[in-house]
């Protein structure tokens, strides 16, 4: 007796899909097959590789050219841009690993391209991109931990990505603490302190000697009646002078030196000025000596230190960690294929199918 299914198979007619027996409808995954086809196409892989090479060269070649030219003021910002890009690559990989359980070299290059496109939007030459990167870690790091804690979401790629994120986060925090919070702030305070001592030394000298020392030390100086004020060319100093002068005039605190100190630096600043002054009021006139020096040389010097440390560390941890991940993934895939081949061999009575060693190699 011929059944309906036999008749349909003989005529080549497709029966309505049975999800319980046949699985999901093939059209449901059509877009996945299409995306996989593009992802595995040689032309796409070539385009992705070339784009990654251009991106890498765009960040790395300016650094090498500036090193060869000995242009240290421009080298600091270039290194900071490279470090910012390499700091964003682990975050992009973290997002990709939460979408896919497995990562390969193409995924790394694609995420590096995404990070390279995002980095210029949040990076400035002074290193002020750091708050944005900390925000990214604060969002992605806990989410990745949640994927690791849940057994159903856990994978080798996600574990390695979490390890890479942990190491880059720790090294970024450590380098920022040592270079910026300790060394940079200390050196800026020392140089400003030396200049402030010069201001205090000359502020109450006789008028002729006061003017002579101002020219000799290349400091901003002015003296005149109480109803006038100098043009200091610095809005911050101008406001500080106005506040001090108003207080002295109100309480008639003549004959005393007043020193206005700058605020402590909290980040690498390209436009780093003295922002300090010394004030002396004789009762008939007053004089001001202010720090008109620029301390940008300290900024680019410590940009070089911070950028070189972060770029080299992130380059090692991100790409070195991914090479180690690829090695473990290939070994895992080969062992899994070999185990399946052994099971099939046992079922067929000793005839084993051929296992491709390409994944292992």
C-alpha positions in Angstrom: 0.0 0.0 0.0 1.4 3.3 -1.0 1.4 6.1 1.6 1.0 9.8 1.0 4.6 10.5 1.9 5.8 7.9 -0.6 3.7 9.4 -3.3 4.9 12.9 -2.6 8.5 11.8 -2.6 8.1 10.0 -5.9 6.6 13.0 -7.6 9.0 15.4 -6.0 6.3 17.3 -4.2 7.2 19.0 -0.9 5.0 18.3 2.0 4.2 21.1 4.5 7.1 21.4 7.0 6.8 19.6 10.3 8.8 21.6 12.8 8.8 18.8 15.3 10.3 16.4 12.8 12.1 18.5 10.2 13.2 21.4 12.4 12.7 25.1 11.7 11.7 26.3 8.2 14.7 26.9 6.0 13.5 30.4 5.0 13.9 31.5 8.6 17.6 31.2 8.4 18.0 32.5 4.8 19.5 35.7 5.9 22.0 33.8 8.0 23.1 31.8 5.1 23.4 34.9 3.0 25.5 36.7 5.7 27.7 33.6 6.1 28.2 33.5 2.3 29.4 37.1 2.3 31.6 36.5 5.4 33.3 33.5 3.8 33.7 35.0 0.4 37.3 35.5 -0.6 36.7 39.0 -2.0 35.1 40.2 1.3 38.0 38.7 3.3 40.5 40.5 1.0 38.7 43.8 1.4 38.5 43.4 5.2 42.3 42.5 5.4 43.2 45.5 3.2 41.0 47.9 5.2 42.5 46.6 8.5 46.0 47.2 7.1 45.1 50.7 6.0 43.6 51.4 9.5 46.7 50.0 11.3 49.0 52.0 9.0 47.0 55.2 9.6 47.6 55.0 13.3 51.1 53.4 13.4 52.9 55.1 10.5 52.6 58.7 11.8 54.2 57.5 15.1 57.1 55.9 13.2 57.5 59.0 11.0 57.6 61.4 14.0 60.1 59.2 15.8 62.3 59.2 12.7 62.0 63.0 12.4 62.6 63.6 16.1 59.4 65.7 16.4 58.6 65.0 20.1 55.9 67.7 20.5 53.8 66.0 17.8 54.8 62.5 18.9 52.9 62.7 22.2 49.4 63.3 20.6 50.1 60.7 17.9 50.9 58.0 20.5 47.8 59.0 22.5 45.7 58.5 19.4 47.3 55.0 18.8 46.7 54.1 22.5 43.1 55.2 22.4 42.4 53.0 19.3 44.1 50.0 21.0 42.1 50.7 24.1 38.8 50.5 22.2 39.6 47.3 20.3 39.1 45.1 23.4 35.7 46.8 24.1 34.6 46.1 20.5 35.8 42.5 20.8 33.8 42.3 24.0 30.6 43.4 22.2 31.3 40.9 19.4 31.9 38.0 21.8 28.5 38.6 23.5 26.9 38.2 20.0 28.9 35.2 18.8 30.4 32.4 20.9 33.3 32.0 18.5 35.7 34.7 17.2 38.2 34.4 14.4 40.8 36.6 12.7 38.1 38.2 10.5 36.1 39.1 13.6 39.2 40.7 15.2 39.9 42.8 12.1 36.3 43.9 11.8 36.1 45.0 15.4 39.5 46.8 15.1 38.0 48.7 12.1 34.9 49.6 14.2 37.2 50.8 17.0 39.3 52.8 14.6 36.2 54.6 13.3 34.9 55.4 16.8 38.3 56.5 18.3 38.5 59.9 16.5 35.0 60.8 17.7 36.1 60.6 21.4 39.8 61.2 21.3 41.6 64.5 21.8 45.3 65.1 21.9 45.4 65.6 25.6 44.3 62.1 26.7 40.8 63.3 27.8 39.4 60.3 26.0 40.0 58.3 29.2 36.6 59.0 30.7 34.9 57.6 27.6 37.0 54.4 27.8 36.3 54.0 31.5 32.6 54.3 30.7 32.9 51.6 28.0 34.6 49.3 30.4 31.9 50.0 33.1 29.2 48.9 30.7 30.7 46.0 28.8 32.8 44.4 31.5 29.9 43.4 33.8 27.8 42.2 30.8 30.6 40.0 29.7 30.9 38.6 33.3 27.2 37.7 33.2 27.8 35.8 30.0 30.6 33.8 31.6 28.6 33.1 34.8 25.7 31.5 32.9 26.8 28.0 31.6 24.6 28.3 28.6 26.4 31.5 27.4 29.9 30.5 28.4 32.4 29.9 25.7 36.2 29.8 25.2 36.1 33.1 23.2 34.2 34.9 25.9 36.5 33.7 28.6 39.6 34.9 26.7 37.9 38.2 25.9 37.1 38.7 29.5 40.7 38.0 30.4 41.9 40.5 27.8 39.5 43.1 29.0 40.7 42.5 32.6 44.4 42.9 31.8 43.9 46.0 29.6 41.7 47.6 32.2 44.3 47.0 35.0 47.3 48.2 32.8 45.4 51.3 31.8 44.5 52.2 35.3 48.1 51.5 36.5 49.8 53.5 33.8 47.4 56.4 34.3 48.0 56.4 38.0 51.8 56.3 37.7 52.3 58.6 34.7 49.5 61.2 35.2 48.4 61.2 38.8 51.8 60.8 40.3 54.6 61.8 37.9 53.0 64.4 35.7 51.2 66.3 38.5 54.4 66.3 40.6 56.5 67.7 37.9 54.0 70.4 37.0 53.7 71.4 40.6 57.5 71.6 40.9 58.0 73.8 37.8 55.1 76.1 38.8 56.4 76.2 42.3 59.8 77.4 41.1 58.2 80.2 39.0 56.0 81.1 41.9 59.1 81.6 44.1 60.4 84.0 41.5 57.2 86.0 41.6 57.4 86.3 45.4 61.0 87.3 45.2 60.6 90.3 42.9 57.1 91.6 43.8 58.2 94.0 46.6 61.5 95.1 45.1 62.1 98.8 44.4 60.4 99.9 41.2 63.4 100.1 39.0 64.8 96.7 40.2 61.3 95.2 39.9 61.1 96.1 36.2 64.6 94.9 35.6 64.0 91.5 37.1 60.7 91.2 35.2 62.5 91.6 31.9 65.4 89.4 32.9 63.1 86.5 34.1 60.6 87.0 31.2 57.6 87.4 33.5 54.5 89.5 33.1 54.7 92.6 35.3 52.7 95.7 35.8 52.4 98.6 38.3 49.9 101.5 38.4 47.2 103.3 40.3 44.4 101.4 42.1 41.7 102.5 39.5 43.5 100.8 36.6 44.3 97.1 35.8 46.7 95.4 33.5 45.7 93.4 30.4 47.1 90.0 31.3 45.9 88.1 28.2 44.6 85.3 30.4 40.9 85.4 31.5 41.6 83.1 34.5 44.4 85.3 35.8 42.3 88.4 35.1 39.5 87.2 37.3 41.9 86.1 40.1 43.5 89.6 40.0 40.2 91.3 40.2 39.1 89.3 43.2 42.4 89.9 45.1 42.4 93.6 44.3 38.9 94.1 45.4 39.6 92.4 48.8 42.7 94.4 49.4 41.0 97.7 48.6 38.0 96.8 50.8 40.1 95.9 53.9 43.0 98.2 53.1 45.5 95.5 53.6 48.5 97.5 52.3 52.1 96.5 52.4 51.5 92.8 52.3 52.3 90.4 49.5 49.6 88.2 48.1 50.1 85.1 46.1 47.4 83.3 44.0 48.4 79.7 43.3 47.0 77.6 40.4 44.7 74.6 40.7 46.2 71.2 40.5 46.1 69.5 37.2 43.9 66.4 36.9 44.7 65.3 33.3 47.2 65.8 30.5 46.5 69.3 29.2 47.8 70.6 25.9 47.2 74.3 26.9 48.9 74.2 30.3 49.6 77.6 31.7 51.0 79.0 35.0 47.7 80.6 36.2 49.4 82.2 39.2 50.4 85.7 40.3 51.9 87.8 43.0 50.3 91.0 44.2 51.6 93.9 46.3 49.8 97.1 47.2 51.7 100.1 48.7 48.6 102.2 49.4 49.1 104.6 46.6 49.7 102.1 43.8 49.9 98.4 43.4 51.9 96.1 41.3 51.3 92.6 39.8 53.7 89.9 38.6 52.2 86.9 36.9 53.3 83.7 35.4 53.0 84.0 31.6 55.0 80.9 30.8 53.6 77.9 28.9 54.1 74.4 30.4 53.1 72.4 27.3 56.5 70.8 27.1 55.6 68.8 30.2 52.3 67.6 28.6 53.7 66.2 25.4 56.6 64.6 27.3 54.2 62.7 29.5 52.0 62.0 26.6 54.9 60.1 25.1 55.4 58.1 28.3 51.7 57.3 28.7 51.0 56.7 25.1 54.0 54.4 24.6 53.2 52.3 27.6 49.5 51.9 26.9 50.0 51.3 23.1 52.7 48.6 23.6 50.8 46.9 26.4 47.5 46.9 24.6 49.1 45.8 21.3 50.6 42.8 23.2 47.6 41.8 25.2 44.9 42.2 22.5 46.7 40.7 19.5 48.8 38.3 21.5 45.8 37.2 23.5 43.8 36.6 20.3 46.5 34.5 18.8 46.4 32.4 21.9 42.6 32.2 21.6 42.9 31.1 18.0 45.4 28.4 18.9 43.1 27.0 21.6 40.0 27.2 19.4 41.7 25.2 16.7 42.8 22.5 19.1 39.3 22.4 20.6 37.8 22.0 17.2 40.2 19.3 16.1 39.7 17.3 19.3 35.9 17.6 18.9 36.1 16.4 15.3 38.4 13.5 16.2 36.0 12.5 19.0 33.1 12.4 16.6 35.1 10.4 14.1 35.9 7.9 16.8 32.3 7.5 17.7 31.3 7.0 14.1 34.1 4.4 13.7 32.8 2.5 16.7 29.2 2.5 15.2 30.4 1.3 11.8 32.5 -1.5 13.1 36.0 0.0 12.8 35.7 2.0 9.5 36.5 5.5 10.5 35.7 8.6 8.3 38.5 10.9 7.3 39.1 13.8 9.7 40.4 17.0 8.2 43.4 18.2 10.1 43.2 21.7 8.7 41.6 23.1 11.9 44.3 21.5 13.9 47.0 23.0 11.7 
